[in-house]
C-alpha cells in the first residue's frame, strides 16, 4: 500500500482547537492564581504564624532560663563539694580497689 499525505482529521481545525484550549487553560491558571493570592483568610494565617513564632520564642526563653538556673545550682554544688576535704574512708576504699 502506498503512503498518502492525507491525515485522519483536518489539521487546520486541530490547530485552532489546540490554540483555543491552550488559551482557556492559561486563563484558568491565571484565575486560580489570582483567587489563591487574594484569599480572605491569608491575613488570619499570617497573624497565626506570628503568634506561633512568639510562643516558640517564649518557650525557648523559658527553657534557657531553666537551664541557666540548673547550671548555676550545679556550679554552686560543685564549688561546695570542692571545698570539702576527702575523708580517709573514701581514700582507703579507692586504694583497696
Buried (B, 14 or more C-beta within 10 A) or exposed (E): EEEEEEEEEEEEEEEEEEEEEEEEEEEEEEEEEEEEEEEEEEEEEEEEEEEEEEEEEEEEEEEEEEEEEEEEEEEEEEEEEEEEEEEEEEEEEEEEE
